[in-house]
Amino acid sequence: MAVESPIQRDEFSSNTEDAALALVRLLGTDLVLCGPEVERYCRDWHGDVTTGAVAVVRPRSTLEVSEAVRAIRSLGLQIVPQGGNTGLVLGGTPDQPASQVVVSLERMTAIRRIDADDFSAVVEAGVILSEFKDRVEEAGLYFPLALGAQGSCRIGGNVSTNAGGINVLRYGMTRELVLGLEVVLPDGSIFEGLSTLRKDNRGIDLKQLFIGAEGTLGIITAVAFKLAPPAEKVATALLGLGALSDAITLYRRARRDCCDLMSAFEFMPPVAFTLAQEAMPDLSLPMSGDYPAYVLMEISGSGLVDIDDLMQRFLEGVMEDGLVLDGVIASSRSQAKGLWLFREGMNEGQAKRGAHLRTDVSVPLSRLPEFVEKAEAEIAARLPDCLCVSYGHVGDGNVHLNVLPPGGLTREDVAQRIYTAKGIVNAVLDGFGGSISAEHGIGRLKKPDFLARVPPTQLQLLTAIKQAIDPAGIMNPGCQLNSGADS
């Protein structure tokens, strides 16, 4: 279908009210928000950045998304797709208020189908992750994606960012859970690819182009997921170790002894408990002692497997060998939740201390302790008044090495320390052949660091794909790749 020729962008650049009114005329007041209501869609998850937009469009169906894209395009405006706005790299935050329109998928909340026999579901992009997980559980199945923001993040954003989380070790990133996609393309046409086939080898798998693309190639409106049997039996243990390097040895043993039944293997520093209690004062320490490193481990299964016995026998062996110095096994679901609260509360505790560097990097698993040791040592040498907090997912080499400036500094001094710390971490990371983004994406925040490191051939391919699918450059410009204005 033909698309109207776009008006030159500068026609509205000095008057966003005219552009917003034109959008209302085309789509109606039910779909378009203008004025002060726009602000909450233009603030990042942590509240560090607040921008603006011409308007916010909130379609209720795939057809309305298509109509919205055509209307926005006809006005020479650009689109910033948005789900739950819980991203950490400014991928869903507009950065050109006079020319960008936020398209929020928050009204597209239908769970179209859950098929127990097919172990699949089809769900719209605006469904909140935790609500989807609950519905799947009611059907006697399990959806393994688990994030700290799962009470507010939305399915479309999870797929667009290829979200990770605590269950990647067993179930993989979001990419591995997706069977099919429905996507509205930059010209308003609809890619209808909601197949639930597990094996379909008919050429290039087009859905993969949109997973992790952060809305730069189109707007995901619905997803077909594969589901799993429910994890009816879960064993959770918090373990104290003599060194972070022991966590790698322990992980290798766990993979051998627990096989694919291991669903989580997280490492935390001793300061995690202090930070968690700062955020949640009622938390009580689950074990005595102060060990150099901690591991939060979980194995799960169903059917005939005795998960509790497996955990007991595994821990008996590693404690006899001196690999684990102390530990506690949750005796109930509520106790397991309490152990996980330390992992989750640690993040809230860091936020309470103010602005800080939040990293999301990955290195080869075998070199994880070496990377953490070297990066923390260089931070200590150059920024001795800052606190390093390193934690993450041992099983996939994902480290969140955060740096917290001390209290009492000016905003400018805090910003300078964060900038310096980022440079230190990235420089060390480059020496390990690591990635600056393990699970959060690139967005706008990490774009300069990404473009400084991406190999020329890879950049050429990415640019060619963007040009082929979105030649007008209207989809999330400035996210991941430079827009025309940035080049």
DOMAR-137085 format. One record per residue (C-alpha): residue in three letters; x, y, z. Coordinates in Angstrom, 1 decimal, padded with zeros to 4 digits. Example, Ala and Ser with C-alpha at 12.3 -4.5 7.8 and 13.67 -1.06 7.14 Angstrom:
<nulums>
 residu      u      v      w
    ALA  012.3 -004.5  007.8
    SER  013.7 -001.1  007.1
</nulums>
This chain:
<nulums>
 residu      u      v      w
    MET  000.0  000.0  000.0
    ALA  001.3  003.4 -000.9
    VAL  002.3  005.8  001.8
    GLU  001.8  009.6  001.7
    SER  004.9  011.6  000.8
    PRO  006.3  012.9  004.1
    ILE  006.3  016.6  004.9
    GLN  009.7  018.1  005.5
    ARG  010.5  017.6  009.2
    ASP  011.5  021.2  009.8
    GLU  008.0  022.3  009.0
    PHE  007.0  021.4  012.5
    SER  010.3  021.7  014.2
    SER  009.5  025.0  015.8
    ASN  005.9  024.2  016.7
    THR  005.3  020.8  018.3
    GLU  001.7  021.9  019.1
    ASP  000.8  022.1  015.5
    ALA  002.3  018.7  014.9
    ALA  000.4  017.2  017.8
    LEU -002.9  018.7  016.6
    ALA -002.3  017.3  013.1
    LEU -001.8  013.9  014.7
    VAL -005.0  014.2  016.7
    ARG -006.9  015.1  013.5
    LEU -005.5  012.0  011.8
    LEU -005.9  009.5  014.7
    GLY -008.4  011.0  017.2
    THR -008.2  012.0  020.8
    ASP -008.7  008.4  022.0
    LEU -005.3  007.3  020.6
    VAL -003.3  010.5  021.0
    LEU -002.0  012.1  024.2
    CYS -000.6  015.7  024.2
    GLY  000.6  018.2  026.7
    PRO  001.6  017.4  030.3
    GLU  000.4  013.8  030.0
    VAL  003.3  013.1  027.6
    GLU  006.0  013.6  030.3
    ARG  005.7  010.3  032.1
    TYR  006.5  008.5  028.8
    CYS  009.7  010.7  028.4
    ARG  011.4  009.8  031.6
    ASP  013.8  006.9  031.9
    TRP  013.4  004.1  034.4
    HIS  015.8  005.5  037.0
    GLY  014.5  009.1  036.6
    ASP  018.0  010.3  035.5
    VAL  016.8  011.7  032.2
    THR  013.6  013.5  031.3
    THR  013.0  014.7  027.7
    GLY  009.8  015.3  025.7
    ALA  007.9  014.3  022.6
    VAL  005.4  015.7  020.1
    ALA  002.8  013.4  021.5
    VAL  002.2  009.8  022.7
    VAL  000.1  007.4  020.6
    ARG -001.5  004.5  022.4
    PRO -003.0  002.0  019.9
    ARG -005.3 -000.8  021.0
    SER -004.6 -003.2  018.1
    THR -002.1 -004.2  015.4
    LEU -004.3 -002.4  012.8
    GLU -004.2  000.8  014.9
    VAL -000.4  000.5  015.2
    SER -000.3  000.3  011.4
    GLU -002.5  003.3  011.0
    ALA -000.5  005.3  013.6
    VAL  002.8  004.5  011.8
    ARG  001.3  005.7  008.5
    ALA  000.0  008.9  010.1
    ILE  003.2  009.7  011.9
    ARG  005.2  009.1  008.8
    SER  002.9  011.3  006.7
    LEU  003.7  014.2  009.0
    GLY  007.4  013.7  008.6
    LEU  007.8  012.7  012.2
    GLN  009.7  009.9  013.8
    ILE  008.7  007.0  016.1
    VAL  010.0  005.9  019.4
    PRO  008.3  002.5  020.3
    GLN  007.8  001.9  024.0
    GLY  006.7 -001.0  026.2
    GLY  006.9 -000.7  030.0
    ASN  009.7  001.9  029.8
    THR  011.9 -000.1  032.1
    GLY  014.9 -000.2  029.9
    LEU  018.3  000.9  031.3
    VAL  020.0  002.3  028.2
    LEU  017.5  005.0  027.0
    GLY  016.3  002.8  024.1
    GLY  012.7  003.9  024.7
    THR  013.4  007.5  025.7
    PRO  012.9  010.1  022.9
    ASP  015.8  012.5  022.4
    GLN  014.4  014.9  019.8
    PRO  011.2  016.3  021.4
    ALA  010.3  018.4  018.4
    SER  010.2  015.6  015.9
    GLN  009.5  012.3  017.8
    VAL  006.3  010.6  018.7
    VAL  006.2  007.8  021.4
    VAL  004.1  004.8  020.3
    SER  003.2  003.1  023.6
    LEU  002.0 -000.5  023.4
    GLU  000.5 -000.4  026.9
    ARG -003.1 -000.9  025.7
    MET -002.3 -004.1  023.6
    THR -002.8 -006.5  026.5
    ALA -004.5 -009.5  025.0
    ILE -003.2 -013.0  025.6
    ARG -004.5 -014.4  022.3
    ARG -003.8 -018.1  022.9
    ILE -002.2 -020.6  025.4
    ASP -001.9 -024.1  023.9
    ALA -001.0 -026.7  026.5
    ASP -000.6 -029.5  024.0
    ASP  001.6 -027.3  021.8
    PHE  003.6 -025.8  024.7
    SER  003.1 -022.4  023.1
    ALA  001.4 -019.1  023.6
    VAL  000.6 -016.0  021.5
    VAL  000.6 -012.8  023.4
    GLU  000.4 -009.1  022.5
    ALA  003.3 -006.8  023.1
    GLY  001.7 -004.7  025.9
    VAL  001.1 -007.6  028.3
    ILE  003.1 -007.2  031.5
    LEU  005.6 -010.0  031.9
    SER  004.5 -011.1  035.4
    GLU  000.8 -011.2  034.4
    PHE  001.7 -013.4  031.4
    LYS  003.7 -015.7  033.6
    ASP  000.7 -016.0  036.0
    ARG -001.7 -016.9  033.2
    VAL  000.7 -019.5  031.8
    GLU  001.0 -021.0  035.3
    GLU -002.7 -021.2  035.6
    ALA -002.7 -023.3  032.4
    GLY -000.2 -025.7  034.0
    LEU  002.8 -024.5  032.1
    TYR  005.9 -022.3  032.7
    PHE  007.4 -019.3  031.0
    PRO  011.0 -018.9  032.3
    LEU  011.9 -015.3  031.5
    ALA  012.4 -013.7  035.0
    LEU  013.6 -010.1  035.5
    GLY  013.7 -007.7  038.4
    ALA  011.3 -005.4  036.5
    GLN  008.8 -008.2  035.6
    GLY  006.0 -006.5  037.4
    SER  006.1 -003.6  035.0
    CYS  008.1 -004.5  031.9
    ARG  006.1 -005.6  028.9
    ILE  006.5 -008.4  026.4
    GLY  007.3 -006.3  023.4
    GLY  010.1 -004.6  025.2
    ASN  011.5 -007.9  026.4
    VAL  011.7 -009.2  022.9
    SER  012.9 -005.9  021.4
    THR  015.8 -005.9  023.9
    ASN  016.4 -009.6  023.9
    ALA  016.1 -009.5  027.7
    GLY  018.2 -011.9  029.8
    GLY  017.5 -012.4  033.5
    ILE  018.2 -015.1  036.1
    ASN  017.1 -018.1  034.1
    VAL  019.3 -017.7  031.0
    LEU  021.6 -020.4  032.2
    ARG  018.9 -023.1  031.6
    TYR  016.5 -021.6  029.1
    GLY  018.5 -019.0  027.2
    MET  017.9 -015.4  026.4
    THR  014.5 -014.2  025.2
    ARG  015.6 -014.9  021.6
    GLU  015.6 -018.6  022.4
    LEU  012.0 -018.5  023.7
    VAL  010.5 -016.8  020.6
    LEU  008.8 -018.9  018.0
    GLY  007.2 -016.2  015.9
    LEU  006.5 -012.4  015.7
    GLU  004.0 -010.0  014.4
    VAL  005.6 -006.7  013.5
    VAL  004.4 -003.4  012.0
    LEU  007.1 -002.2  009.6
    PRO  008.2  001.5  009.0
    ASP  005.9  001.8  006.0
    GLY  002.9  000.6  008.1
    SER  002.7 -002.8  006.5
    ILE  002.5 -005.9  008.8
    PHE  004.9 -008.8  009.0
    GLU  002.7 -011.7  009.9
    GLY  005.1 -014.4  011.3
    LEU  003.3 -015.8  014.4
    SER  004.0 -019.4  013.6
    THR  004.6 -021.8  016.5
    LEU  006.6 -024.3  014.5
    ARG  009.7 -025.5  016.2
    LYS  011.4 -026.5  013.0
    ASP  011.0 -024.3  010.0
    ASN  014.0 -024.1  007.7
    ARG  012.5 -022.1  004.9
    GLY  015.4 -019.7  004.3
    ILE  016.4 -016.7  006.5
    ASP  014.6 -016.5  009.8
    LEU  013.3 -013.0  009.5
    LYS  012.0 -012.7  013.0
    GLN  015.5 -012.7  014.3
    LEU  016.1 -009.3  012.7
    PHE  013.6 -007.7  015.1
    ILE  014.7 -009.5  018.3
    GLY  017.3 -007.2  020.1
    ALA  016.8 -004.4  017.5
    GLU  015.2 -002.1  020.1
    GLY  012.5 -000.9  017.8
    THR  014.9  000.4  015.1
    LEU  013.4 -001.8  012.4
    GLY  009.7 -002.0  013.4
    ILE  007.2 -002.2  016.2
    ILE  006.6 -005.7  017.6
    THR  002.9 -006.1  018.2
    ALA  002.6 -009.8  019.2
    VAL  004.8 -012.7  020.0
    ALA  004.5 -016.5  019.8
    PHE  006.5 -018.1  022.6
    LYS  007.5 -021.6  023.4
    LEU  006.6 -022.7  027.0
    ALA  008.0 -025.3  029.3
    PRO  006.7 -027.8  031.9
    PRO  006.2 -026.2  035.3
    ALA  009.1 -026.3  037.7
    GLU  007.1 -028.0  040.5
    LYS  010.2 -028.7  042.6
    VAL  012.7 -026.0  043.4
    ALA  015.7 -026.1  045.7
    THR  017.5 -022.8  046.5
    ALA  020.7 -022.4  048.4
    LEU  022.9 -019.5  049.5
    LEU  026.5 -020.4  049.8
    GLY  029.6 -018.8  051.3
    LEU  032.9 -019.2  049.4
    GLY  036.5 -018.4  050.1
    ALA  037.0 -016.5  046.8
    LEU  035.2 -015.5  043.7
    SER  037.5 -017.9  041.7
    ASP  035.9 -020.7  043.7
    ALA  032.6 -019.8  042.2
    ILE  033.8 -020.9  038.8
    THR  035.1 -024.2  040.2
    LEU  031.8 -024.7  042.0
    TYR  029.8 -023.9  038.8
    ARG  031.8 -026.4  036.8
    ARG  031.0 -029.0  039.5
    ALA  027.3 -028.0  039.5
    ARG  027.0 -028.3  035.7
    ARG  028.5 -031.8  035.9
    ASP  026.5 -033.1  038.9
    CYS  023.2 -031.2  038.4
    CYS  023.3 -031.1  034.6
    ASP  020.5 -029.1  033.0
    LEU  018.4 -029.0  036.1
    MET  020.4 -026.0  037.4
    SER  018.3 -022.9  036.6
    ALA  020.2 -020.1  038.4
    PHE  023.8 -019.5  039.6
    GLU  024.4 -015.9  040.8
    PHE  027.4 -014.5  042.5
    MET  027.3 -011.6  045.0
    PRO  029.9 -009.8  047.1
    PRO  029.6 -009.4  050.9
    VAL  028.5 -005.8  050.6
    ALA  025.3 -007.1  048.9
    PHE  023.8 -007.8  052.3
    THR  024.6 -004.3  053.5
    LEU  023.0 -002.7  050.5
    ALA  020.0 -005.0  050.6
    GLN  019.3 -004.2  054.3
    GLU  019.7 -000.5  053.5
    ALA  016.8 -000.9  051.1
    MET  014.8 -003.5  053.2
    PRO  015.7 -003.0  056.9
    ASP  013.5 -006.0  057.9
    LEU  015.8 -008.5  056.0
    SER  017.7 -010.7  058.4
    LEU  021.0 -012.3  057.5
    PRO  020.4 -015.9  056.5
    MET  023.8 -017.1  057.7
    SER  026.6 -016.1  060.1
    GLY  030.0 -015.1  058.9
    ASP  031.5 -012.8  056.4
    TYR  032.8 -014.6  053.4
    PRO  034.7 -013.1  050.4
    ALA  032.1 -014.3  047.9
    TYR  028.6 -015.7  047.8
    VAL  026.7 -017.8  045.4
    LEU  022.9 -018.0  045.1
    MET  022.1 -021.3  043.4
    GLU  018.9 -022.9  042.3
    ILE  018.0 -026.2  040.7
    SER  014.5 -027.1  039.6
    GLY  012.5 -029.8  037.9
    SER  009.3 -031.8  037.9
    GLY  008.0 -035.3  037.6
    LEU  010.1 -038.1  039.0
    VAL  013.3 -036.1  039.8
    ASP  014.1 -035.7  043.5
    ILE  015.4 -032.1  043.5
    ASP  015.9 -031.8  047.2
    ASP  017.9 -035.0  047.4
    LEU  020.0 -033.8  044.5
    MET  020.8 -030.5  046.1
    GLN  021.7 -032.1  049.5
    ARG  024.0 -034.7  047.9
    PHE  025.7 -032.0  045.7
    LEU  026.3 -029.7  048.7
    GLU  027.6 -032.5  050.9
    GLY  030.2 -033.3  048.3
    VAL  031.5 -029.7  047.7
    MET  031.5 -028.9  051.4
    GLU  033.5 -032.1  052.1
    ASP  036.0 -030.9  049.5
    GLY  036.2 -027.4  051.1
    LEU  034.8 -025.6  048.1
    VAL  031.9 -024.3  050.0
    LEU  032.6 -022.9  053.5
    ASP  029.0 -022.4  054.7
    GLY  025.5 -022.4  053.3
    VAL  021.8 -022.4  053.9
    ILE  019.1 -024.3  051.9
    ALA  015.6 -022.8  051.8
    SER  013.1 -025.1  053.4
    SER  010.0 -023.5  051.7
    ARG  009.0 -021.2  048.8
    SER  008.8 -018.3  051.2
    GLN  012.3 -018.9  052.5
    ALA  013.6 -019.1  048.9
    LYS  011.9 -015.8  048.1
    GLY  013.7 -014.4  051.2
    LEU  017.1 -015.4  049.8
    TRP  016.3 -013.9  046.5
    LEU  015.3 -010.6  048.2
    PHE  019.0 -010.1  049.0
    ARG  019.8 -010.3  045.3
    GLU  017.0 -007.9  044.4
    GLY  017.4 -005.6  047.4
    MET  021.0 -005.0  046.6
    ASN  019.9 -003.1  043.5
    GLU  017.5 -001.0  045.4
    GLY  020.2 -000.3  048.0
    GLN  022.6  001.0  045.3
    ALA  019.9  003.3  044.0
    LYS  019.3  004.7  047.4
    ARG  023.0  005.8  047.5
    GLY  022.4  008.0  044.5
    ALA  023.7  008.2  040.9
    HIS  026.3  005.6  040.1
    LEU  027.9  003.7  037.2
    ARG  025.7  000.7  036.2
    THR  027.5 -001.7  033.9
    ASP  026.2 -004.8  032.1
    VAL  029.2 -006.6  030.6
    SER  030.2 -010.1  029.7
    VAL  033.5 -012.0  029.5
    PRO  034.4 -015.6  028.8
    LEU  033.2 -017.5  031.8
    SER  036.6 -018.9  032.7
    ARG  038.0 -015.4  033.0
    LEU  035.2 -013.8  035.0
    PRO  037.1 -013.7  038.4
    GLU  040.2 -012.3  036.7
    PHE  038.2 -009.6  035.0
    VAL  036.5 -008.5  038.2
    GLU  039.8 -008.5  040.1
    LYS  041.6 -006.4  037.5
    ALA  038.7 -003.9  037.0
    GLU  038.1 -003.4  040.7
    ALA  041.9 -002.9  041.3
    GLU  042.1 -000.2  038.6
    ILE  039.0  001.5  040.0
    ALA  040.5  001.4  043.5
    ALA  043.8  002.9  042.2
    ARG  042.3  005.8  040.3
    LEU  039.0  006.4  042.3
    PRO  039.9  005.3  045.8
    ASP  036.8  006.9  047.3
    CYS  034.4  004.9  045.2
    LEU  032.8  001.6  046.1
    CYS  032.8 -001.3  043.6
    VAL  029.9 -003.7  043.7
    SER  030.4 -006.7  041.3
    TYR  027.7 -009.3  040.9
    GLY  025.9 -011.2  038.2
    HIS  025.2 -014.4  036.4
    VAL  028.1 -016.8  036.7
    GLY  026.7 -019.3  034.2
    ASP  026.7 -016.9  031.3
    GLY  029.7 -014.7  032.2
    ASN  027.5 -011.6  032.8
    VAL  028.9 -009.2  035.3
    HIS  027.3 -006.0  036.7
    LEU  030.4 -004.2  037.9
    ASN  028.9 -001.0  039.4
    VAL  030.8  001.9  040.9
    LEU  029.2  004.0  043.6
    PRO  030.7  007.5  044.3
    PRO  030.8  008.6  047.9
    GLY  028.1  010.8  049.4
    GLY  028.4  014.6  049.7
    LEU  029.8  015.3  046.2
    THR  028.5  017.8  043.8
    ARG  026.5  016.6  040.8
    GLU  029.4  017.5  038.6
    ASP  031.9  015.5  040.7
    VAL  029.6  012.5  040.7
    ALA  029.2  012.7  036.9
    GLN  033.0  012.9  036.5
    ARG  033.6  009.9  038.6
    ILE  031.0  007.9  036.7
    TYR  032.6  008.9  033.4
    THR  036.1  008.0  034.6
    ALA  034.9  004.7  036.0
    LYS  033.1  003.7  032.8
    GLY  036.3  004.4  030.8
    ILE  038.3  002.2  033.2
    VAL  035.9 -000.7  033.1
    ASN  035.5 -000.6  029.3
    ALA  039.3 -000.5  028.8
    VAL  039.8 -003.6  031.0
    LEU  036.9 -005.3  029.2
    ASP  038.4 -004.7  025.8
    GLY  041.5 -006.6  027.0
    PHE  039.3 -009.6  027.8
    GLY  037.5 -009.6  024.5
    GLY  034.2 -008.9  026.3
    SER  030.9 -007.2  025.5
    ILE  029.8 -003.8  026.8
    SER  026.2 -005.1  026.8
    ALA  025.3 -008.6  028.0
    GLU  021.6 -008.2  028.4
    HIS  020.5 -004.5  028.6
    GLY  020.9 -003.6  024.9
    ILE  022.6 -000.5  023.4
    GLY  019.9  002.1  023.2
    ARG  021.1  005.7  023.2
    LEU  023.2  005.5  026.3
    LYS  025.7  002.9  025.1
    LYS  025.7  003.9  021.4
    PRO  029.0  005.8  021.5
    ASP  030.8  003.0  023.2
    PHE  029.2  000.5  020.8
    LEU  030.1  002.4  017.6
    ALA  033.7  002.9  018.8
    ARG  034.1 -000.9  019.0
    VAL  031.9 -002.5  016.3
    PRO  034.0 -004.0  013.5
    PRO  033.6 -002.2  010.1
    THR  032.1 -005.1  008.3
    GLN  029.5 -005.7  011.1
    LEU  028.6 -002.0  011.1
    GLN  028.3 -002.1  007.3
    LEU  025.8 -005.0  007.5
    LEU  023.8 -003.4  010.3
    THR  023.6 -000.1  008.4
    ALA  022.5 -002.0  005.2
    ILE  019.7 -003.8  007.1
    LYS  018.5 -000.6  008.6
    GLN  018.5  001.2  005.2
    ALA  016.7 -001.7  003.6
    ILE  013.9 -001.9  006.1
    ASP  013.7  001.7  007.2
    PRO  015.1  003.9  004.4
    ALA  013.4  007.0  005.8
    GLY  015.0  006.5  009.2
    ILE  011.8  007.0  011.2
    MET  012.0  004.1  013.5
    ASN  013.7  005.0  016.8
    PRO  016.4  007.2  015.2
    GLY  019.5  007.6  017.3
    CYS  019.1  004.3  019.0
    GLN  021.9  001.8  018.4
    LEU  023.0  003.4  015.2
    ASN  023.6  007.0  014.3
    SER  020.7  008.8  012.6
    GLY  021.3  011.0  009.6
    ALA  021.6  014.0  011.8
    ASP  024.3  012.3  013.8
    SER  026.4  011.1  010.9
</nulums>
